[in-house]
Amino acid sequence: MKNKDKKLSKKNFSEWYHEILALADIVDDRYPVKGMLIYKQWGLFIIRETQRRLESLLEENGHQLVLFPVVIPENILGKESKHIAGFENEVFWVTHAGKNKLDVKLALRPTSETPIYEMFRLWIRSHKDLPLKVHQSCAVYRYETKHTRPLIRGREFLWNEGHAAHKDEEDAKKNINEIKKIYSKLIQDFLFIPFLINKRPEWDRFPGATETYAFDTIMPDGKTLQIATVHNLGQNFSKVFDINFEDETGEKRFVHQTSYGPSFGRLLAALIAIHGDDLGLILPPKLAPIQVVIVPIFYKDSDKDKILDYAKKIEAKLKEMNLRVYLDLSDERPGAKFYYWEMKGVPLRIEIGPRDLANEEITIARRDTKEKISIKFSALEKIFDIFSDFERNIKEKAKKEFQSKVFEANDLETLKEKAGSGICISGWCGNEDCKVKIEEFTSILGVEEGKEKKCVICGKKGIEIRTGKPY
Amino acid sequence: MKNKDKKLSKKNFSEWYHEILALADIVDDRYPVKGMLIYKQWGLFIIRETQRRLESLLEENGHQLVLFPVVIPENILGKESKHIAGFENEVFWVTHAGKNKLDVKLALRPTSETPIYEMFRLWIRSHKDLPLKVHQSCAVYRYETKHTRPLIRGREFLWNEGHAAHKDEEDAKKNINEIKKIYSKLIQDFLFIPFLINKRPEWDRFPGATETYAFDTIMPDGKTLQIATVHNLGQNFSKVFDINFEDETGEKRFVHQTSYGPSFGRLLAALIAIHGDDLGLILPPKLAPIQVVIVPIFYKDSDKDKILDYAKKIEAKLKEMNLRVYLDLSDERPGAKFYYWEMKGVPLRIEIGPRDLANEEITIARRDTKEKISIKFSALEKIFDIFSDFERNIKEKAKKEFQSKVFEANDLETLKEKAGSGICISGWCGNEDCKVKIEEFTSILGVEEGKEKKCVICGKKGIEIRTGKPY
């Protein structure tokens, strides 16, 4: 148990964020390679649960789990020209092994389109093999030159990447919609993180994609954070990787492709940032490594054994209910225990004193609302209702907060004023000059081609855009 | 569904092994980097279940889950001189990133003693922090110059590695015993793979260790396969990494350390090789991606709907029982389906024909014994008993096979004759000349210092040794 010498305050978000990562033992950022972290148990548990949930959604949808090697031969990474142009400044290169220089340099994967499509060529023969949908959960490597930030921008990060091959554009679009739904389910209904899906402008697409959709959330400091992306790759990769199939009529055709991925690190960063408060983390029950902590309170020595027995009885019962429960019997004072487990974000704390024992009751303290609730021991299953209400509450709170940071900005003044405080909804005529003027102080995150809106710079007819300052 | 053109035969083990890996879609070894595999869903499922079981055993034992970066700076990997001497010919080096040459070369981890102990120095202050036990499941990288073989010897392989720091030698030995028990439980009671634990001779220890214990199993071709190791590191690493703690008296002392790991790839290879037969894989129910496959058999079109309804009813019931079940409604003939799912190793097949329907019965075919068993629909939970018997049966079969390959070899002739057919129990006087003579045709896998046995070469007093030809 670590001592807290200092009060956390979320007002200074950047400081709060770094402090809580260390205090709650989420990651250790002291590893001697810039931008690379050590994941600790408390954080890894959340990442693993997120991963498991996503994987099961993808598998229900027909995705096959795979795992590819971490390295990509230079000639394969370089096949698609726009793709390699987008990544060549960010690639870590393995050039030697033992005392030998390698004949072909190996890249640490920055993303896995190229190695996976190299195999798709072998795996796909006929229209019966389509759609082929695979996914893997792994780390990827990018030599970031921007300022790195734990879980938000690193040189090694954990994600799940999905890759699919389709018989035509229509099936590719269908998959994009299904993936958007799956990611929405994960992010909104499991992590309770609000977001907007933005269609990135042409200059901000994934290298090699014909369309890129991004899930953007808003962090407490008003900056936006891209937590997942979905790409339409058209036939750009299938043509250079020669991924073709025989269609129903016996004709050879190139597949259409899609690829997509959420970042587990950024999802964890957003979860921490959006739900947490001045006391520390607030973890949704399904994701909390410990869901219920039991703190027995001994006033008199004569009560001690009885209270302890009662605490153990509750612990056993909760375990029977398949809950992750921890009975804190350390030497700390109850107040210090409360403080510590609140900081760690444990959803419910059960305090057990002599009165609880006498009444066969249990006092439950909710981490989110700080409410105290008394329930009978015989009605312990009410905890599940409390969990549901907990989830509903943090979801709603996060949503309200998010909505308060989405602004209509129909004039330049508002756009300037609100830039960096969230996401602005504005208009843009499509003209390069107006784009440059907008991007002097903010970034265009999304272009909504279907929605008309006057340009915020020149006043001419345009389309809706979403702007913000991304991490 | 793949067609099988050729009959498998386990007599030619090497051919059988490579064919079944491809046929059952365990891995794809056509990735264009030597010694690196693509793991496919059927194999990954088994690895993940093995990993999950091991991780939960380690966590019950007080191990904390961590995940370290894949790269190790050269200066850290090189700190312990014996360790780096043992690995320097096998290390992949990252030397460049983007267009820049890195100031410090980065190794792809061949094992993680050095990066983890670099952090142990920061994490350990007092005797209260001890023992500190962590583990991670990850891939490691070794530039093997020997012949590579899928899952058995590769340049990228999946494992779990545990690392612990102890206050003294006694606690280190205690941990070694606990880990031996945990690994035994995993390998013997979950994977049903028989093994011997061999204390490696001095010249075959892990680089930097004072003792190395290895779990050796025997493959169908008589070669031995090291599937897990446990090392006593003494204070070799703690002294160079300066990992010290304040003991109860306030004195600074260096920790003792242990490290250990099983290879998930090799465990999978052994599982496939040891339990499989001429029809293909035989998977233990707990590890099978599909535990029960249902194949409806339609003789007459008029029966079709009724049989299909019955099949779906059984499927629903089995899912309710939390079983992984698959109803095969593909266009293949029943015979082809039987063949395919037998090859994939699915433990139980349920065939449903008109008679089963009429009698509200179910015909179950066991993959291990090929027995057919009829049970009533109302007694479906008998499947769990069949699973238990299945496990008992393959465990016993594997054990018998193993025991038939362990030989007493008290004279040179027997030792020579049996070398390469399994493990020989012999004696050795400790003399270098005699060692050289033994290792001319076999390898010393284990030295049992406590057990006296006459030297198989010179006849003088010696200790028991175990020999064999390892993969």
Boltz contact constraints between the chains, C-beta under 6 A:
constraints:
  - contact:
      token1: [A, 31]
      token2: [B, 69]
      max_distance: 6.0
  - contact:
      token1: [A, 32]
      token2: [B, 73]
      max_distance: 6.0
  - contact:
      token1: [A, 33]
      token2: [B, 69]
      max_distance: 6.0
  - contact:
      token1: [A, 33]
      token2: [B, 71]
      max_distance: 6.0
  - contact:
      token1: [A, 36]
      token2: [B, 69]
      max_distance: 6.0
  - contact:
      token1: [A, 38]
      token2: [B, 68]
      max_distance: 6.0
  - contact:
      token1: [A, 39]
      token2: [B, 67]
      max_distance: 6.0
  - contact:
      token1: [A, 41]
      token2: [B, 64]
      max_distance: 6.0
  - contact:
      token1: [A, 41]
      token2: [B, 65]
      max_distance: 6.0
  - contact:
      token1: [A, 44]
      token2: [B, 65]
      max_distance: 6.0
  - contact:
      token1: [A, 44]
      token2: [B, 67]
      max_distance: 6.0
  - contact:
      token1: [A, 64]
      token2: [B, 41]
      max_distance: 6.0
  - contact:
      token1: [A, 65]
      token2: [B, 41]
      max_distance: 6.0
  - contact:
      token1: [A, 65]
      token2: [B, 44]
      max_distance: 6.0
  - contact:
      token1: [A, 67]
      token2: [B, 39]
      max_distance: 6.0
  - contact:
      token1: [A, 67]
      token2: [B, 44]
      max_distance: 6.0
  - contact:
      token1: [A, 68]
      token2: [B, 38]
      max_distance: 6.0
  - contact:
      token1: [A, 69]
      token2: [B, 31]
      max_distance: 6.0
  - contact:
      token1: [A, 69]
      token2: [B, 33]
      max_distance: 6.0
  - contact:
      token1: [A, 69]
      token2: [B, 36]
      max_distance: 6.0
  - contact:
      token1: [A, 69]
      token2: [B, 156]
      max_distance: 6.0
  - contact:
      token1: [A, 71]
      token2: [B, 33]
      max_distance: 6.0
  - contact:
      token1: [A, 73]
      token2: [B, 32]
      max_distance: 6.0
  - contact:
      token1: [A, 89]
      token2: [B, 98]
      max_distance: 6.0
  - contact:
      token1: [A, 90]
      token2: [B, 98]
      max_distance: 6.0
  - contact:
      token1: [A, 92]
      token2: [B, 94]
      max_distance: 6.0
  - contact:
      token1: [A, 92]
      token2: [B, 97]
      max_distance: 6.0
  - contact:
      token1: [A, 93]
      token2: [B, 96]
      max_distance: 6.0
  - contact:
      token1: [A, 94]
      token2: [B, 92]
      max_distance: 6.0
  - contact:
      token1: [A, 94]
      token2: [B, 94]
      max_distance: 6.0
  - contact:
      token1: [A, 95]
      token2: [B, 95]
      max_distance: 6.0
  - contact:
      token1: [A, 96]
      token2: [B, 93]
      max_distance: 6.0
  - contact:
      token1: [A, 97]
      token2: [B, 92]
      max_distance: 6.0
  - contact:
      token1: [A, 97]
      token2: [B, 143]
      max_distance: 6.0
  - contact:
      token1: [A, 98]
      token2: [B, 89]
      max_distance: 6.0
  - contact:
      token1: [A, 98]
      token2: [B, 90]
      max_distance: 6.0
  - contact:
      token1: [A, 98]
      token2: [B, 143]
      max_distance: 6.0
  - contact:
      token1: [A, 143]
      token2: [B, 97]
      max_distance: 6.0
  - contact:
      token1: [A, 143]
      token2: [B, 98]
      max_distance: 6.0
  - contact:
      token1: [A, 156]
      token2: [B, 69]
      max_distance: 6.0
